[in-house]
Amino acid sequence: MRTTQTRDGRKVAGWQLVGCSARVLRVQFISESFAAYCLPSRAPLTGVQPGTIVFDPYPDLAAARELLPKHSDLWDVLRDDYWAALMNSKALPNSLEA
């Protein structure tokens, strides 16, 4: 699992690189105290740190952005981390083999 946070450290996303897609597992809003829940069902999650949203199923970055559009600062940083991870992936074919 990879972790991305905003520059101010107040928003954190846990995600995975699956093939060529960034799949978002969870987000945490550090300064928030709302009860943790699952999205999109909004089912409450007990025993999970307040300010946390767990995605089920795991959306790609574009879908996560649509689900929580007010957090573009987090999605923009995650997009940059995603591209860096994708470009460094050993799973990409060698340009000489293509």
C-alpha positions in Angstrom: 0.0 0.0 0.0 1.2 3.5 -0.8 0.5 6.6 1.1 0.0 10.2 -0.2 -0.6 13.3 1.9 -1.2 16.9 1.2 1.6 19.3 1.7 0.1 20.5 5.0 -0.3 16.9 6.2 -4.0 17.3 7.0 -5.2 14.8 4.4 -3.8 11.3 3.8 -4.8 8.7 1.2 -3.9 5.0 1.2 -3.8 3.6 -2.3 -2.4 0.8 -4.4 -1.1 0.7 -7.9 -3.1 -2.1 -9.6 -1.9 -2.7 -13.1 -1.9 0.8 -14.6 -4.6 2.1 -12.2 -4.4 3.9 -8.8 -7.0 2.3 -6.5 -7.9 4.3 -3.4 -8.5 2.3 -0.3 -9.0 5.0 2.3 -8.6 8.6 3.2 -8.0 10.2 6.5 -8.7 13.8 7.4 -6.3 14.3 10.3 -8.0 17.3 11.9 -11.5 15.9 11.6 -13.4 14.0 14.3 -16.4 12.6 12.4 -17.1 8.9 13.0 -15.4 6.7 10.4 -17.5 5.3 7.6 -17.5 3.3 4.4 -18.2 5.0 1.1 -20.4 4.8 -0.9 -22.7 2.9 1.5 -22.0 5.3 4.4 -22.0 2.3 6.8 -20.3 3.2 10.1 -17.0 1.6 10.9 -16.3 0.8 14.5 -12.7 0.6 15.8 -11.4 2.9 13.0 -9.8 6.2 13.7 -12.2 9.2 13.5 -11.9 11.2 10.3 -11.4 8.1 8.2 -13.4 7.1 5.1 -12.8 3.6 3.7 -13.9 3.0 0.1 -15.7 -0.2 -0.9 -15.2 -1.1 -3.6 -11.8 0.6 -4.2 -12.4 3.3 -6.8 -9.8 4.5 -9.2 -8.5 8.0 -8.8 -11.1 9.6 -11.1 -14.0 7.9 -9.3 -12.5 8.9 -5.9 -12.3 12.5 -7.1 -16.0 12.3 -8.1 -17.0 10.8 -4.7 -15.1 13.5 -2.7 -14.8 16.5 -5.1 -14.0 19.1 -2.4 -10.6 17.5 -1.8 -8.9 18.3 -5.1 -5.7 19.2 -3.2 -5.4 15.5 -2.1 -6.3 14.1 -5.5 -3.8 16.4 -7.3 -1.0 15.2 -5.0 -2.1 11.6 -5.4 -2.2 12.0 -9.2 1.5 13.2 -9.1 2.5 10.2 -6.9 0.6 7.9 -9.1 2.4 9.0 -12.3 5.8 8.8 -10.5 5.0 5.3 -9.4 3.7 4.3 -12.8 6.8 5.7 -14.5 9.1 3.8 -12.1 7.1 0.5 -12.3 9.2 -2.5 -13.3 6.0 -3.9 -14.9 6.3 -1.5 -17.8 7.8 -3.0 -21.0 11.3 -1.9 -22.0 11.1 0.6 -24.8 13.5 -1.6 -26.8 11.1 -4.6 -26.5 8.0 -2.6 -27.7 
